[in-house]
């Protein structure tokens, strides 16, 4: 999976699209020092998003933003 595009949105949120889900918009929010998937505006044209997809999205976005160390050291996985 790859990030197609992302940008900052209101209240410090980030919106992104991914190559496996090009018609769905994923919203990330910051918690502590890393970002997590907050909401997905899912399109029926895309595959069904699984929990494993969400985890991959979070890893990719945190790598992109340079917060992957904080993401990896969080309490829950």
Order of alpha helices (4+ residues) and beta strands (2+ residues): beta-beta-beta-beta-alpha-alpha
